[in-house]
Amino acid sequence: MAAADIGDLYRKHGADVFRFVLYLSGNRADAEDITSETFVRAWTSPSPIRMATVKGYLFTIARRLFLQGRRGASRHVALSEELREPGPGPQVRAERNSELDAALASLQKLSEIDRSALLMRAHDELSYEEIARALGLSLASVKVRIHRARLALVRIREASRHEGNA
């Protein structure tokens, strides 16, 4: 794929891929890294990209990178608080939005596969068929997972409201 083509692809789908990974991971820095790597992989792909299904293809790459990162996360050690830069960084500023924090926390309570399916459908408006292809699931399984994920989010939200009132 030519550099100009990948630039157009990024301008058209970069924000969607970033949001998908942010909601999937709950971490802005990881979302930025995975989004960048997703487009690098698409650019260096030896096979041509079908533009009719490009969004699902990019989400599939991003999801696989997210899962690979989770597998490798157990090998990483957290940095000491003393090594952090003083003052709020970009992640802190982004996390100040309490509604976003609550939504991300609720999404993290869903399984990864359910979270992926729900985000692809609700936020990125992919068809059930595209989601099934991207996740390697049957069409019926995707519909059931999305329905159950929506119900689970309602239960999570109601439980957090009750906790806030208690």
Stockholm file with secondary structure:
# STOCKHOLM 1.0

chainA/1-166         MAAADIGDLYRKHGADVFRFVLYLSGNRADAEDITSETFVRAWTSPSPIRMATVKGYLFTIARRLFLQGRRGASRHVALSEELREPGPGPQVRAERNSELDAALASLQKLSEIDRSALLMRAHDELSYEEIARALGLSLASVKVRIHRARLALVRIREASRHEGNA
#=GR chainA/1-166 SS CCHHHHHHHHHHHHHHHHHHHHHHHSCHHHHHHHHHHHHHHHHTCSSCCCGGGHHHHHHHHHHHHHHHHHHHHTTCCCCCGGGSCSSCCHHHHHHTCHHHHHHHHHHHTSCHHHHHHHHHHHTTCCCHHHHHHHHTCCHHHHHHHHHHHHHHHHHHHHHHHHHHHC
#=GC SS_cons         CCHHHHHHHHHHHHHHHHHHHHHHHSCHHHHHHHHHHHHHHHHTCSSCCCGGGHHHHHHHHHHHHHHHHHHHHTTCCCCCGGGSCSSCCHHHHHHTCHHHHHHHHHHHTSCHHHHHHHHHHHTTCCCHHHHHHHHTCCHHHHHHHHHHHHHHHHHHHHHHHHHHHC
//
